[in-house]
Amino acid sequence: MKLIGTITVLLAMAAFASAGTAPVPEIDGSSAVTAVGLIAGGLLIARSRRKK
């Protein structure tokens, strides 16, 4: 479970790094996917640490 959370966080960070900058402050698809991925990965890591 911890490995899946780590992979999810890394993929979300890679999506954020490869996303281009938008000329206006809008939430585009890649930013939304990055946010969901970071939240999901963080929750998975927190959940796996709590069960110990």
PyMOL CGO cylinders between C-alpha atoms (Angstrom):
from pymol import cmd
from pymol.cgo import CYLINDER

trace = [
    CYLINDER, 0.00, 0.00, 0.00, 2.87, 2.35, 0.82, 0.3, 1, 1, 1, 1, 1, 1,
    CYLINDER, 2.87, 2.35, 0.82, 4.49, 1.63, -2.55, 0.3, 1, 1, 1, 1, 1, 1,
    CYLINDER, 4.49, 1.63, -2.55, 1.27, 2.48, -4.41, 0.3, 1, 1, 1, 1, 1, 1,
    CYLINDER, 1.27, 2.48, -4.41, 0.99, 5.76, -2.52, 0.3, 1, 1, 1, 1, 1, 1,
    CYLINDER, 0.99, 5.76, -2.52, 4.59, 6.67, -3.28, 0.3, 1, 1, 1, 1, 1, 1,
    CYLINDER, 4.59, 6.67, -3.28, 4.16, 5.86, -6.97, 0.3, 1, 1, 1, 1, 1, 1,
    CYLINDER, 4.16, 5.86, -6.97, 0.97, 7.93, -7.10, 0.3, 1, 1, 1, 1, 1, 1,
    CYLINDER, 0.97, 7.93, -7.10, 2.71, 10.93, -5.56, 0.3, 1, 1, 1, 1, 1, 1,
    CYLINDER, 2.71, 10.93, -5.56, 5.66, 10.62, -7.96, 0.3, 1, 1, 1, 1, 1, 1,
    CYLINDER, 5.66, 10.62, -7.96, 3.38, 10.41, -10.99, 0.3, 1, 1, 1, 1, 1, 1,
    CYLINDER, 3.38, 10.41, -10.99, 1.41, 13.43, -9.83, 0.3, 1, 1, 1, 1, 1, 1,
    CYLINDER, 1.41, 13.43, -9.83, 4.61, 15.41, -9.37, 0.3, 1, 1, 1, 1, 1, 1,
    CYLINDER, 4.61, 15.41, -9.37, 5.79, 14.39, -12.85, 0.3, 1, 1, 1, 1, 1, 1,
    CYLINDER, 5.79, 14.39, -12.85, 2.49, 15.55, -14.35, 0.3, 1, 1, 1, 1, 1, 1,
    CYLINDER, 2.49, 15.55, -14.35, 2.87, 18.90, -12.59, 0.3, 1, 1, 1, 1, 1, 1,
    CYLINDER, 2.87, 18.90, -12.59, 6.46, 19.30, -13.79, 0.3, 1, 1, 1, 1, 1, 1,
    CYLINDER, 6.46, 19.30, -13.79, 5.55, 18.55, -17.42, 0.3, 1, 1, 1, 1, 1, 1,
    CYLINDER, 5.55, 18.55, -17.42, 2.50, 20.83, -17.48, 0.3, 1, 1, 1, 1, 1, 1,
    CYLINDER, 2.50, 20.83, -17.48, 2.94, 24.09, -19.32, 0.3, 1, 1, 1, 1, 1, 1,
    CYLINDER, 2.94, 24.09, -19.32, 2.13, 27.43, -17.78, 0.3, 1, 1, 1, 1, 1, 1,
    CYLINDER, 2.13, 27.43, -17.78, -1.28, 28.86, -18.56, 0.3, 1, 1, 1, 1, 1, 1,
    CYLINDER, -1.28, 28.86, -18.56, -1.54, 32.54, -19.53, 0.3, 1, 1, 1, 1, 1, 1,
    CYLINDER, -1.54, 32.54, -19.53, -4.60, 32.98, -17.29, 0.3, 1, 1, 1, 1, 1, 1,
    CYLINDER, -4.60, 32.98, -17.29, -5.21, 31.62, -13.77, 0.3, 1, 1, 1, 1, 1, 1,
    CYLINDER, -5.21, 31.62, -13.77, -7.52, 28.77, -14.69, 0.3, 1, 1, 1, 1, 1, 1,
    CYLINDER, -7.52, 28.77, -14.69, -7.54, 25.20, -13.44, 0.3, 1, 1, 1, 1, 1, 1,
    CYLINDER, -7.54, 25.20, -13.44, -6.70, 23.04, -16.44, 0.3, 1, 1, 1, 1, 1, 1,
    CYLINDER, -6.70, 23.04, -16.44, -7.01, 19.28, -16.66, 0.3, 1, 1, 1, 1, 1, 1,
    CYLINDER, -7.01, 19.28, -16.66, -3.41, 18.50, -15.78, 0.3, 1, 1, 1, 1, 1, 1,
    CYLINDER, -3.41, 18.50, -15.78, -3.56, 20.62, -12.63, 0.3, 1, 1, 1, 1, 1, 1,
    CYLINDER, -3.56, 20.62, -12.63, -6.72, 18.86, -11.51, 0.3, 1, 1, 1, 1, 1, 1,
    CYLINDER, -6.72, 18.86, -11.51, -5.19, 15.43, -12.13, 0.3, 1, 1, 1, 1, 1, 1,
    CYLINDER, -5.19, 15.43, -12.13, -2.06, 16.48, -10.24, 0.3, 1, 1, 1, 1, 1, 1,
    CYLINDER, -2.06, 16.48, -10.24, -4.12, 17.66, -7.26, 0.3, 1, 1, 1, 1, 1, 1,
    CYLINDER, -4.12, 17.66, -7.26, -6.17, 14.47, -7.13, 0.3, 1, 1, 1, 1, 1, 1,
    CYLINDER, -6.17, 14.47, -7.13, -3.04, 12.34, -7.45, 0.3, 1, 1, 1, 1, 1, 1,
    CYLINDER, -3.04, 12.34, -7.45, -1.22, 14.16, -4.66, 0.3, 1, 1, 1, 1, 1, 1,
    CYLINDER, -1.22, 14.16, -4.66, -4.23, 13.94, -2.34, 0.3, 1, 1, 1, 1, 1, 1,
    CYLINDER, -4.23, 13.94, -2.34, -4.80, 10.25, -3.10, 0.3, 1, 1, 1, 1, 1, 1,
    CYLINDER, -4.80, 10.25, -3.10, -1.13, 9.41, -2.64, 0.3, 1, 1, 1, 1, 1, 1,
    CYLINDER, -1.13, 9.41, -2.64, -0.92, 11.35, 0.61, 0.3, 1, 1, 1, 1, 1, 1,
    CYLINDER, -0.92, 11.35, 0.61, -4.00, 9.61, 1.96, 0.3, 1, 1, 1, 1, 1, 1,
    CYLINDER, -4.00, 9.61, 1.96, -2.62, 6.18, 1.03, 0.3, 1, 1, 1, 1, 1, 1,
    CYLINDER, -2.62, 6.18, 1.03, 0.69, 6.90, 2.74, 0.3, 1, 1, 1, 1, 1, 1,
    CYLINDER, 0.69, 6.90, 2.74, -1.02, 8.30, 5.84, 0.3, 1, 1, 1, 1, 1, 1,
    CYLINDER, -1.02, 8.30, 5.84, -3.36, 5.33, 5.99, 0.3, 1, 1, 1, 1, 1, 1,
    CYLINDER, -3.36, 5.33, 5.99, -0.54, 2.81, 5.70, 0.3, 1, 1, 1, 1, 1, 1,
    CYLINDER, -0.54, 2.81, 5.70, 1.44, 4.50, 8.51, 0.3, 1, 1, 1, 1, 1, 1,
    CYLINDER, 1.44, 4.50, 8.51, -1.57, 4.59, 10.86, 0.3, 1, 1, 1, 1, 1, 1,
    CYLINDER, -1.57, 4.59, 10.86, -2.18, 0.81, 10.72, 0.3, 1, 1, 1, 1, 1, 1,
    CYLINDER, -2.18, 0.81, 10.72, 1.16, -0.05, 12.36, 0.3, 1, 1, 1, 1, 1, 1,
]
cmd.load_cgo(trace, "trace")
